[in-house]
């Protein structure tokens, strides 16, 4: 028989055991949410460029372009583990280059360095996507899926993608894989002087139909290019990537990445002109009439590998570096080197100067203005596929408030940044970009 003292001790031990078990169950059931509140990112930018090697006019002409863009991203926590992200973007531009798809609809004499006033001088691009991400209970496994849609005047695009991420070694090592599919369809818009030779029903970007017989042709007055329309309008892009990230110490973090892209279908741009050195030139006013359009292979394989290394020097300065090597089966090879030096000037403000150098070897199919030969199978005078060096300089300032002290109604301001970027190629292209972004948390 158990005496009253022993019975009291036994009851206390049982109660303590039950309380401990309940506490352990409570701890096991508690999980920190992947995202605590709805977050909204609003981005905007203004881009200005100019150059002298427009692809629309065969590698010679104005590349002047003005582009204004805006985007909003809303991240919604569905529960402790799942996040739904909705993104919408819009970009509107005016372009001297694309305006010369039809250079004969303005009041001034047609000229590759003068913008015309046709519908093709401006366009609006819009894109929408929705993504879902799920994290495991221990936060060591993350998978996501994404669907997207984009459209512009002359094409539409549908995309599907997904990723899988696994963390090891007490979250010091991270392995990620991703895959994407894009299905695009083009409207076949040709240079206006070639359209009368095209029997296919295509989209016309001009208010009035161009009639070459209404103009005087100089140079070779017998202008009869051997133009054949493109047979297909579709393009499929398949990509896969692998990343390996490692925290080596409290101060050093590195990442390795490799990406493979395979494209099939229409990979040339139908309204980009090409001129042949062995064909006599024909002109209307100051404008060289096209000998043909850009012709490129219907397949392309791209391979890129890169490495990132970040080092924490002290509480005021971090060094971020990146290198990438790229090659494809069109003959392009490139090197990219990047360095960023974020300097923390206060608890809330950081200045981010950065520099990027880019070097590219030309595609096998590239030649400058009027230097291709008519016997070639593939040809382009798009300077994006040429050999060149480019330098990019940028500086930005970021305001961060993790405690959300600044509020607009129920929206707490988490961060705000503004950035200026200057870009220059040794072929004459110069661009300026001013961008700003703000991150709100809905409370």
Phi and psi in degrees as a GROMACS rama.xvg file:
@    title "Ramachandran Plot"
@    xaxis  label "Phi"
@    yaxis  label "Psi"
@TYPE xy
-90.6211  129.728  UNK-2
-74.4073  168.69  UNK-3
-64.9839  -33.7329  UNK-4
-66.0514  -45.5093  UNK-5
-65.9586  -36.1305  UNK-6
-64.2773  -41.2622  UNK-7
-62.6472  -42.6069  UNK-8
-63.0543  -42.0751  UNK-9
-63.6835  -41.6252  UNK-10
-64.917  -38.9319  UNK-11
-65.12  -40.7358  UNK-12
-64.1964  -40.2182  UNK-13
-65.2643  -41.2054  UNK-14
-65.9903  -40.7227  UNK-15
-65.0255  -39.5552  UNK-16
-64.2449  -41.7068  UNK-17
-65.4952  -40.9777  UNK-18
-64.8598  -40.7629  UNK-19
-64.0701  -42.8919  UNK-20
-61.9683  -42.1518  UNK-21
-64.4715  -40.6761  UNK-22
-64.142  -41.4939  UNK-23
-64.1398  -40.9342  UNK-24
-62.6619  -39.7671  UNK-25
-64.196  -41.9632  UNK-26
-63.5092  -42.9989  UNK-27
-65.1802  -32.3857  UNK-28
-79.496  -23.8809  UNK-29
-77.1659  133.266  UNK-30
-136.718  137.251  UNK-31
-72.4788  132.578  UNK-32
-66.4126  142.621  UNK-33
-62.6652  -39.6097  UNK-34
-137.646  124.04  UNK-35
-75.7486  -40.2819  UNK-36
-139.422  166.808  UNK-37
-63.4367  131.783  UNK-38
-119.201  140.303  UNK-39
-125.698  124.494  UNK-40
-110.051  129.601  UNK-41
-120.464  124.873  UNK-42
-123.342  147.497  UNK-43
-148.783  154.789  UNK-44
-155.184  155.65  UNK-45
-130.637  123.485  UNK-46
-120.854  131.265  UNK-47
-128.908  132.507  UNK-48
-140.932  158.683  UNK-49
-153.81  151.592  UNK-50
-172.551  -172.143  UNK-51
-129.997  13.5594  UNK-52
-127.118  52.9791  UNK-53
-64.2949  130.372  UNK-54
-70.815  -30.1243  UNK-55
-60.8431  -34.349  UNK-56
-106.871  34.6775  UNK-57
73.3223  25.5532  UNK-58
94.6906  5.00048  UNK-59
-140.744  117.305  UNK-60
149.152  172.067  UNK-61
-68.8008  135.729  UNK-62
-108.536  20.268  UNK-63
-61.4634  132.263  UNK-64
-152.294  140.494  UNK-65
-126.12  127.292  UNK-66
-133.928  127.62  UNK-67
-114.612  132.415  UNK-68
-135.432  151.889  UNK-69
-145.472  151.317  UNK-70
-150.791  149.619  UNK-71
-134.019  133.823  UNK-72
-124.636  127.03  UNK-73
-117.204  120.304  UNK-74
-107.09  122.007  UNK-75
-119.499  119.047  UNK-76
-75.6627  120.099  UNK-77
-83.0564  -31.6733  UNK-78
-163.336  -159.793  UNK-79
-65.002  -27.7407  UNK-80
-109.651  -19.9424  UNK-81
-118.772  141.623  UNK-82
-129.519  134.397  UNK-83
-109.595  128.233  UNK-84
-120.683  127.604  UNK-85
-117.98  132.021  UNK-86
-131.309  137.559  UNK-87
-137.269  133.906  UNK-88
-135.449  149.471  UNK-89
-143.819  142.123  UNK-90
-140.652  128.748  UNK-91
-122.736  132.61  UNK-92
-137.397  158.709  UNK-93
-122.739  138.017  UNK-94
-139.632  123.959  UNK-95
-65.4178  -34.5717  UNK-96
-65.9228  -56.6176  UNK-97
-66.9464  -23.8295  UNK-98
-61.9018  -25.3921  UNK-99
-88.1277  16.127  UNK-100
-56.5684  -40.0289  UNK-101
-125.831  97.8805  UNK-102
-83.9343  0.263528  UNK-103
-104.649  21.5646  UNK-104
-113.663  16.5497  UNK-105
-108.071  177.039  UNK-106
-83.8436  -21.8646  UNK-107
-89.8654  158.76  UNK-108
-58.2039  139.543  UNK-109
-60.2796  133.96  UNK-110
-157.127  136.788  UNK-111
-64.484  -17.7017  UNK-112
-100.162  8.68892  UNK-113
-123.031  129.926  UNK-114
-74.8234  139.747  UNK-115
-91.787  -179.492  UNK-116
-112.412  18.434  UNK-117
-73.9344  173.925  UNK-118
-62.1068  -28.0144  UNK-119
-74.295  -3.21175  UNK-120
-72.0564  -16.4269  UNK-121
-142.077  157.275  UNK-122
-160.229  163.24  UNK-123
-127.947  127.201  UNK-124
-109.591  136.129  UNK-125
-136.051  148.15  UNK-126
-145.207  146.292  UNK-127
-139.758  142.541  UNK-128
-149.614  154.92  UNK-129
-135.405  135.821  UNK-130
-133.8  147.347  UNK-131
-126.976  131.558  UNK-132
-129.01  137.667  UNK-133
-125.618  132.608  UNK-134
-112.57  141.397  UNK-135
-71.1465  169.091  UNK-136
-58.8295  -38.1438  UNK-137
-87.5827  1.07772  UNK-138
63.736  21.25  UNK-139
-99.2853  -6.58364  UNK-140
-133.386  129.002  UNK-141
-134.737  130.819  UNK-142
-131.864  152.59  UNK-143
-144.347  159.454  UNK-144
-138.662  148.88  UNK-145
-145.493  143.076  UNK-146
-130.487  143.468  UNK-147
-143.034  158.692  UNK-148
-144.727  135.942  UNK-149
-140.379  151.18  UNK-150
-148.797  150.184  UNK-151
-143.456  -179.987  UNK-152
-55.3158  -40.0822  UNK-153
-115.493  8.69551  UNK-154
-159.558  159.144  UNK-155
-130.361  155.448  UNK-156
-142.889  136.351  UNK-157
-118.3  139.065  UNK-158
-136.013  146.538  UNK-159
-133.773  143.669  UNK-160
-159.502  168.295  UNK-161
-160.739  161.604  UNK-162
-146.738  157.802  UNK-163
-138.433  128.947  UNK-164
-127.361  136.244  UNK-165
-129.569  130.421  UNK-166
-105.746  136.527  UNK-167
-127.97  176.998  UNK-168
53.4808  52.2118  UNK-169
55.3604  40.869  UNK-170
66.8568  16.2371  UNK-171
-86.0715  -17.4639  UNK-172
-122.593  133.885  UNK-173
-133.723  127.623  UNK-174
-117.346  128.273  UNK-175
-132.589  144.401  UNK-176
-130.534  148.567  UNK-177
-146.453  156.549  UNK-178
-147.145  143.818  UNK-179
-142.116  150.83  UNK-180
-133.064  130.31  UNK-181
-125.054  131.26  UNK-182
-117.176  114.31  UNK-183
-116.168  152.545  UNK-184
-137.009  132.841  UNK-185
-103.698  151.06  UNK-186
-91.1543  134.029  UNK-187
-86.4755  91.3331  UNK-188
-102.599  118.128  UNK-189
-103.172  161.468  UNK-190
-51.8762  141.529  UNK-191
-61.4137  -33.1103  UNK-192
-71.4544  -15.685  UNK-193
-96.773  -8.74656  UNK-194
-67.4264  -33.2668  UNK-195
-66.2247  -17.4588  UNK-196
-90.5237  -4.39514  UNK-197
-104.272  115.942  UNK-198
-84.3528  -10.524  UNK-199
-71.145  150.151  UNK-200
-80.0701  112.376  UNK-201
-127.069  165.402  UNK-202
-72.0952  132.216  UNK-203
-108.297  128.919  UNK-204
-99.1606  12.9014  UNK-205
-120.319  147.701  UNK-206
-70.8291  -34.7929  UNK-207
-119.571  137.499  UNK-208
-71.9831  133.588  UNK-209
-77.3355  134.13  UNK-210
-125.421  110.508  UNK-211
-63.9838  -22.9546  UNK-212
-69.8707  -12.1835  UNK-213
-86.5458  1.12696  UNK-214
-122.288  156.55  UNK-215
-93.7217  123.894  UNK-216
-96.6621  127.551  UNK-217
-107.702  170.467  UNK-218
75.4251  -123.612  UNK-219
-79.8169  99.7842  UNK-220
-70.1299  -18.452  UNK-221
-91.4077  67.8435  UNK-222
-78.9125  106.273  UNK-223
-142.049  76.3771  UNK-224
-68.688  146.428  UNK-225
-86.6098  77.4451  UNK-226
-98.634  131.716  UNK-227
-121.922  129.909  UNK-228
-67.7973  159.109  UNK-229
-76.1052  141.571  UNK-230
-88.1856  -29.7563  UNK-231
-116.2  154.498  UNK-232
-118.542  -5.79315  UNK-233
-98.465  155.656  UNK-234
-145.663  127.828  UNK-235
-113.353  135.682  UNK-236
-124.505  128.447  UNK-237
-120.066  131.241  UNK-238
-137.493  151.309  UNK-239
-144.754  143.582  UNK-240
-139.823  154.235  UNK-241
-135.822  131.23  UNK-242
-128.905  144.755  UNK-243
-131.804  117.05  UNK-244
-115.032  140.062  UNK-245
-139.825  129.941  UNK-246
-91.7413  110.269  UNK-247
-83.4271  -33.4737  UNK-248
-159.983  -175.86  UNK-249
-63.9975  -21.3006  UNK-250
-110.183  -18.8061  UNK-251
-119.447  129.075  UNK-252
-135.926  136.338  UNK-253
-132.264  160.486  UNK-254
-149.424  139.511  UNK-255
-117.585  141.593  UNK-256
-144.152  145.805  UNK-257
-140.103  136.863  UNK-258
-133.301  139.46  UNK-259
-125.748  132.283  UNK-260
-128.219  133.319  UNK-261
-122.521  125.639  UNK-262
-118.779  140.386  UNK-263
-135.463  137.84  UNK-264
117.559  -144.699  UNK-265
-78.8492  104.101  UNK-266
-110.047  -0.812252  UNK-267
-103.135  163.555  UNK-268
-102.277  118.108  UNK-269
-62.9917  -25.9549  UNK-270
-97.7432  11.5096  UNK-271
-93.8028  122.369  UNK-272
-79.6818  157.54  UNK-273
-136.551  141.6  UNK-274
-120.668  139.986  UNK-275
-103.377  137.146  UNK-276
-69.9768  -24.9507  UNK-277
-98.4309  16.3178  UNK-278
-121.228  132.715  UNK-279
-65.3291  136.909  UNK-280
-76.137  141.856  UNK-281
-122.63  139.006  UNK-282
-131.009  147.37  UNK-283
-119.993  120.797  UNK-284
56.4099  -123.333  UNK-285
-101.75  17.1313  UNK-286
-110.86  128.224  UNK-287
-79.0068  119.86  UNK-288
-74.2224  141.833  UNK-289
-64.7034  139.167  UNK-290
-84.6553  -31.7408  UNK-291
-167.49  179.91  UNK-292
-101.804  167.636  UNK-293
-57.5938  132.26  UNK-294
-125.363  123.426  UNK-295
-135.229  159.345  UNK-296
-58.2241  157.852  UNK-297
-89.8845  10.5189  UNK-298
-144.049  151.505  UNK-299
-155.096  132.895  UNK-300
-117.248  125.133  UNK-301
-115.32  142.151  UNK-302
-135.2  126.755  UNK-303
-132.808  137.006  UNK-304
-133.368  142.045  UNK-305
-148.392  164.837  UNK-306
-140.427  138.574  UNK-307
-122.631  139.281  UNK-308
-138.916  120.456  UNK-309
-116.519  136.067  UNK-310
-131.162  128.41  UNK-311
-89.2616  110.847  UNK-312
-81.9613  -52.7248  UNK-313
-157.773  -171.987  UNK-314
-68.2521  -10.988  UNK-315
-104.589  -18.9566  UNK-316
-141.755  133.914  UNK-317
-128.136  141.764  UNK-318
-108.193  122.562  UNK-319
-118.356  125.826  UNK-320
-128.556  154.56  UNK-321
-152.302  141.808  UNK-322
-136.381  140.589  UNK-323
-138.872  139.333  UNK-324
-116.199  134.658  UNK-325
-129.846  143.859  UNK-326
-151.038  156.578  UNK-327
-146.772  172.299  UNK-328
-84.2074  11.6409  UNK-329
-95.608  0.977398  UNK-330
98.1122  -2.601  UNK-331
-78.5916  135.494  UNK-332
-134.277  139.516  UNK-333
-146.921  156.955  UNK-334
-127.732  135.961  UNK-335
-127.172  128.05  UNK-336
-124.743  135.112  UNK-337
-140.084  140.791  UNK-338
-139.956  138.458  UNK-339
-132.241  139.891  UNK-340
-128.125  77.8959  UNK-341
-64.6631  128.101  UNK-342
-117.218  119.113  UNK-343
-85.5294  112.802  UNK-344
-96.2987  -11.8107  UNK-345
-161.823  -176.583  UNK-346
-63.4317  -25.2114  UNK-347
-117.735  -13.5515  UNK-348
-117.792  135.187  UNK-349
-132.569  134.377  UNK-350
-99.8831  134.338  UNK-351
-122.73  84.1998  UNK-352
-81.0346  146.096  UNK-353
-151.591  161.109  UNK-354
-144.122  139.616  UNK-355
-133.195  133.585  UNK-356
-113.444  137.451  UNK-357
-133.234  132.664  UNK-358
-128.04  132.668  UNK-359
-133.77  137.342  UNK-360
-92.4423  141.169  UNK-361
-68.8887  155.675  UNK-362
-66.2536  153.343  UNK-363
-63.8779  -18.1045  UNK-364
-102.66  4.94127  UNK-365
-93.3885  140.827  UNK-366
-149.988  147.906  UNK-367
-65.5528  -179.074  UNK-368
-50.5908  125.641  UNK-369
61.8735  31.3656  UNK-370
-120.7  -3.10283  UNK-371
-74.7127  163.484  UNK-372
-113.755  145.192  UNK-373
-66.6874  -18.798  UNK-374
-79.3399  -12.0791  UNK-375
-68.4819  149.785  UNK-376
-84.6572  -42.3349  UNK-377
-122.129  143.286  UNK-378
-161.477  146.889  UNK-379
-154.322  148.996  UNK-380
-121.306  29.2826  UNK-381
-81.2355  115.262  UNK-382
-69.8492  -8.73114  UNK-383
-64.7885  -21.198  UNK-384
-104.912  13.0851  UNK-385
-93.2464  176.366  UNK-386
-81.1321  132.915  UNK-387
-166.475  161.628  UNK-388
-111.688  145.95  UNK-389
-138.739  143.077  UNK-390
-120.821  137.44  UNK-391
-128.69  125.238  UNK-392
-119.502  138.999  UNK-393
-147.867  154.399  UNK-394
-145.065  136.723  UNK-395
-140.084  162.342  UNK-396
-129.533  134.814  UNK-397
-122.082  132.608  UNK-398
-107.638  127.389  UNK-399
-128.006  131.655  UNK-400
-134.979  90.4319  UNK-401
-69.4779  -17.4764  UNK-402
-94.9993  0.577693  UNK-403
56.081  47.025  UNK-404
-69.1729  -35.6851  UNK-405
-86.4207  130.001  UNK-406
-134.591  146.376  UNK-407
-122.956  104.572  UNK-408
55.5836  -117.976  UNK-409
-98.3779  13.4085  UNK-410
-103.982  120.824  UNK-411
-92.4222  133.821  UNK-412
-80.6973  112.052  UNK-413
-88.8149  -41.6057  UNK-414
-158.27  157.155  UNK-415
-147.145  136.447  UNK-416
-143.793  151.212  UNK-417
-135.292  142.484  UNK-418
-144.493  139.328  UNK-419
-116.5  135.609  UNK-420
-130.787  135.906  UNK-421
-119.75  129.969  UNK-422
-128.457  135.28  UNK-423
-144.928  133.322  UNK-424
-102.427  154.14  UNK-425
-75.0943  -3.18726  UNK-426
-91.591  0.794832  UNK-427
110.574  -10.6977  UNK-428
-75.2088  130.211  UNK-429
-129.586  138.249  UNK-430
-140.651  149.297  UNK-431
-128.375  137.452  UNK-432
-133.911  127.124  UNK-433
-117.921  122.612  UNK-434
-132.94  154.544  UNK-435
-145.695  148.773  UNK-436
-146.772  147.48  UNK-437
-136.95  140.621  UNK-438
-119.346  121.804  UNK-439
-111.194  150.497  UNK-440
-116.643  126.03  UNK-441
-85.239  120.236  UNK-442
